[in-house]
Amino acid sequence: MESIIDYRKVEIERADRLVMKEVSFSVGEGEFCYLVGKVGSGKSSLLKTMYADVDIEHGEKAEVLGFDLLHLRRKQIPYLRRHIGIVFQDFQLLTDRTVYDNLEFVLRATGWKSKGEIKDKIEEVLNLVGMSNKGYKLPNELSGGEQQRIVIARAVLNSPEIILADEPTGNLDSETGHSIAELLHGISEAGALVVMTTHNLQLLREFPGRVYRCADHLMTDVTAEYAPAITND
């Protein structure tokens, strides 16, 4: 399987402070990848490097979808981000417009012009996330779980190859968080790479994937710790 994120000995700094070092990993389409670790361990910073919100200045290799992040020009960033859907913990929905208008805004901003095609696409993604009857609502009329489903709908509008989800269940109750993780897992099974930061370790057992732990400035593959136990009859 071809890697669509490929890092080799990457170093991440923020405000001249070392966040992570020796980051090496590669993941491909259809994979589900967790980043776990304590607050301040570098999970979110690592995620932000993947869509060029945090620069990578040192490393042997840092590629996302064929874009070389070590030598990325500012004018290339919008083209990279067109292939990435981002799910924020704090939603970042436009509060003065309906769910439908939030989604239409993104489509028009990314070049969609046909009213019919826009309508069909919005109906498609709302149906995908189980929110087909909520297009007329304002964000503040929705529960936290419903808002997060709309954020996921927004993230998949342009059929991105990668979904980056930063603590998407962090502000939700356990049952709602479970349903959001299930939804994201379904998106990965449909072919997208999903990279998700989380503190909810129970999800790692219910929805298996690659697991990387961030701690002491390092990133370690700990997938085996969360693999289902194999029992002999």
Order of alpha helices (4+ residues) and beta strands (2+ residues): beta-beta-beta-alpha-beta-beta-alpha-beta-alpha-alpha-alpha-beta-alpha-beta-alpha-beta-beta
